[in-house]
Amino acid sequence: MAHMAYQRAAWRKSVRSDAGQGCVEVAPLPGTVGVRDSKNPDGGALVLSHSTWTLIMAGVKDGRLDL
């Protein structure tokens, strides 16, 4: 992932996240989706393809992935 794209990304976390426990932030990146720990934003990020992110979100929403 390009460093500048990572720094300028519009990171956001769920409105359902609690006050600091187990939250992640998500950002659209050029051709990918970034996912990082909100408590450690400088600690790096997972970079996922859009299709992988879509599969993860579908699994969470339908209960196959219990997060």
Buried (B, 14 or more C-beta within 10 A) or exposed (E): BEEEBBEEBEBEEEEEEEEEEEBBBBBBBEEBBBBBBBEEEEEEBBBBEEEEBEBBEEEEEEEEEEE
